[in-house]
Amino acid sequence: MTAVHGYTSAIGCGFCGRTKTEYMQIIAGPGVYICDRCLLSADNPCRRVGTCAFCAEAGDVALSAAGGEAICPACVAISRGLLAT
C-alpha cells in the first residue's frame, strides 16, 4: 500500500467514486484506491465476507463497494497509519 500525496490525473476512489478534487489523500492498493473519507467511514464494519482488494485475504471486510472492491479491518488500520504520516 502506498499513500499518494500528490495529485495525478484520473485517480478516483474505488469505494465511493470521489475524484481527486473531492478527497484530501488516497491510498493506492494493487489496482484499487481508497480515499481518506472512506477510511474514516470504515469504523462501522459492513459485516460482509469477501476478499480484501489490498491484501487478498478472504474473511470479514470493513468496507465493501458496489463494484466488488472490499477492504479488511487490518488494511484499514494500516492505511490510516499511512495517512497519519
Secondary structure, DSSP 8 states (H G I E B T S, - for coil): -EEE-S--TT---TTT---TTT-S-EEE-SS-EEEHHHHHHTTS---EEEE-TTT--EEEESEE-TTS-EE-HHHHHHHHHHHH-
